[in-house]
Amino acid sequence: MVVRSGWKLGDYYVLCDRCGMHRYRSETRFTWDNLLVCADHCWEPRHPQDFVRAVPDDQSVPVARPDVITSMGETTLNGAVAKNAMSVVLPSGHGLTDRDSIGITLNDATVHWTFVDGTPPVDTITLGSYMPGAAASGLTVYLPSVNNRTFITALTLVEL
């Protein structure tokens, strides 16, 4: 054990936790991880990278929708449909069944996707949601479920 010469009133010797040298307590400091080290050459501040916080990276898709089916059956409206209507008339039922998807082209050239509510009779199709706009006779109706692939995008009030 090496003892340093000299004496300081009220001070005492300690051992540096890093280098093992004897120092007066007044010549040492505590590190961020609670080591008592020499203040002149063993002490170092905490690295700034220790304070970096990760930014949350939300990679979820806000509006997830299935791919549009490129090959689907098509027909036309067999009569005009008013806004808020719950049924449309087609040339024939085309083998539609309950919960099959159906896309109706509106007068403003948008397509309203809904589903067939109940097994339709020959030509009148009951829709699963209200028509958001009017549709003239002869506009295109898309029937993706004719190809045995269903594209349901609406829910009934019972399912909510």
Secondary structure, DSSP 8 states (H G I E B T S, - for coil): ----S---TT--EEE-TTT--EEEGGGEEE-TTS-EEETTTT-----GGGG----------SS------SS-EEEE-SS-B-TT-SEEE-SS-TT--TT-EEEEE-TTS-EEEEEB-S---SSEEEBSS--SS-B-TT-EEEEGGGGT--------TTT-
